[in-house]
């Protein structure tokens, strides 16, 4: 049965690292597909990809895999992927968008990934969350 939901729009559904809205302007149309065999399974056996992780591919016809600085096609993953083996489709954050680098996952803050992020995105340091 259908239901009506009223909202005051106070919930922020954008990832903490994302400085812009999650509208069509900032999401790469069509998304992408990752090669789940290239990702490591976590303790539960799931191939989790965190929001804010870098993915890359060598050619336009290839599937995306974990970040490789020798690849030309490099993007940030917009939303968490619970298990890439079950659902390998990801939404990619369009180049030029605003990124709060101090809110990215630790792997994306390492030297090589961060250098690629700075080349492709507008970067700032976001405010720390209130405790």
Backbone torsions as a table, in degrees:
resi	resn	phi	psi	omega
1	UNK	NA	137.0	179.3
2	UNK	-72.0	152.8	177.0
3	UNK	-139.3	158.2	178.5
4	UNK	-105.2	131.7	179.8
5	UNK	-119.1	126.0	177.2
6	UNK	-99.0	141.9	-178.0
7	UNK	-140.3	148.7	174.6
8	UNK	-100.7	7.0	175.9
9	UNK	59.4	29.5	178.6
10	UNK	-82.9	-18.9	-180.0
11	UNK	-74.2	132.7	177.1
12	UNK	-102.2	109.5	-176.8
13	UNK	-92.6	-0.8	178.9
14	UNK	-78.5	147.5	175.4
15	UNK	-60.7	152.7	-177.7
16	UNK	-60.6	-30.3	-177.5
17	UNK	-78.7	-17.2	-174.8
18	UNK	-82.2	123.3	-178.9
19	UNK	-90.1	-12.2	-179.1
20	UNK	-112.9	171.9	176.9
21	UNK	-71.6	154.9	176.9
22	UNK	-88.7	55.1	179.1
23	UNK	-98.6	178.3	-177.0
24	UNK	-59.5	-26.4	-178.8
25	UNK	-65.7	-28.7	-174.0
26	UNK	-105.3	-6.3	179.3
27	UNK	-103.9	132.1	179.6
28	UNK	-66.4	123.7	-177.5
29	UNK	-58.6	137.1	176.4
30	UNK	85.5	-13.6	-179.7
31	UNK	62.6	-152.9	-178.7
32	UNK	-156.8	169.5	177.6
33	UNK	-119.5	134.3	177.4
34	UNK	-101.2	154.7	174.5
35	UNK	-90.4	99.5	-174.4
36	UNK	-58.6	-27.4	-178.6
37	UNK	-66.8	-16.3	-179.7
38	UNK	-88.3	-9.7	-178.4
39	UNK	-101.1	148.1	-178.6
40	UNK	-86.8	137.2	178.5
41	UNK	-75.5	145.6	177.1
42	UNK	-84.0	-170.5	-178.4
43	UNK	-61.3	-23.9	179.1
44	UNK	-91.9	1.6	-178.9
45	UNK	83.3	7.8	-179.8
46	UNK	-96.1	146.7	178.8
47	UNK	-96.7	79.0	-175.9
48	UNK	-79.2	135.4	174.0
49	UNK	-122.9	116.6	-176.5
50	UNK	-75.1	145.7	172.2
51	UNK	-58.0	135.4	-178.8
52	UNK	91.5	1.3	175.9
53	UNK	-80.1	146.3	175.2
54	UNK	-87.1	137.6	171.8
55	UNK	-126.0	155.3	-179.0
56	UNK	-149.2	165.6	174.9
57	UNK	-146.9	151.9	-175.6
58	UNK	-78.9	-37.6	-178.5
59	UNK	-133.8	163.8	-179.4
60	UNK	-63.7	-25.7	-178.5
61	UNK	-88.0	-11.6	-176.7
62	UNK	-82.9	157.7	172.3
63	UNK	-81.0	158.1	179.1
64	UNK	-77.5	148.9	176.4
65	UNK	-135.3	-172.9	176.8
66	UNK	-58.5	157.0	-177.3
67	UNK	-53.1	133.0	174.7
68	UNK	-138.4	117.5	-173.6
69	UNK	-66.4	-12.8	177.9
70	UNK	-83.6	-11.3	178.9
71	UNK	-83.0	148.7	-179.9
72	UNK	-90.0	-30.1	-177.1
73	UNK	-91.5	97.0	-175.1
74	UNK	-127.8	129.7	-178.9
75	UNK	-141.9	161.4	171.0
76	UNK	-90.7	141.5	175.3
77	UNK	-81.2	127.6	-174.9
78	UNK	-75.6	-47.8	-177.4
79	UNK	-122.5	153.3	177.4
80	UNK	-54.5	143.2	171.3
81	UNK	-111.9	111.8	-174.9
82	UNK	-63.5	-45.3	178.8
83	UNK	-151.8	104.7	-177.8
84	UNK	-65.4	-21.7	178.3
85	UNK	-70.8	-29.4	179.8
86	UNK	-89.2	-45.7	179.9
87	UNK	-133.3	97.4	-176.0
88	UNK	-83.5	8.8	-179.0
89	UNK	-88.1	133.8	-179.9
90	UNK	-129.5	154.0	172.8
91	UNK	-98.7	133.8	-178.0
92	UNK	-107.9	143.0	179.5
93	UNK	-86.4	124.2	-174.9
94	UNK	-64.1	141.8	176.6
95	UNK	-58.2	145.5	179.4
96	UNK	96.1	-13.3	178.8
97	UNK	-71.0	163.5	-178.3
98	UNK	-84.3	131.7	-178.1
99	UNK	-128.0	127.0	174.2
100	UNK	-88.5	98.4	-169.4
101	UNK	-64.1	-29.6	-179.2
102	UNK	-75.9	-6.2	177.1
103	UNK	-104.3	2.6	177.6
104	UNK	-74.0	158.5	173.4
105	UNK	-58.8	153.7	-176.6
106	UNK	-53.6	-40.2	-178.3
107	UNK	-62.3	-32.5	179.7
108	UNK	-79.3	-14.0	179.8
109	UNK	-92.2	-3.0	177.0
110	UNK	-65.8	165.0	-172.0
111	UNK	-56.1	-55.5	-176.9
112	UNK	-65.0	-49.3	178.6
113	UNK	-61.7	-41.4	-178.3
114	UNK	-64.0	-36.8	177.1
115	UNK	-62.0	-39.3	178.3
116	UNK	-69.0	-37.6	178.7
117	UNK	-64.0	-44.2	-180.0
118	UNK	-62.6	-34.9	178.1
119	UNK	-67.3	-35.1	-169.5
120	UNK	-103.8	-21.0	-174.4
121	UNK	-127.1	160.7	170.4
122	UNK	-80.9	126.3	-175.1
123	UNK	-118.3	143.2	175.7
124	UNK	-143.6	169.1	171.9
125	UNK	-101.5	124.1	-177.9
126	UNK	-84.8	160.5	177.7
127	UNK	-67.2	147.6	176.9
128	UNK	-73.9	144.8	-179.4
129	UNK	-67.4	143.6	177.9
130	UNK	-69.2	139.1	-178.9
131	UNK	-101.9	NA	NA
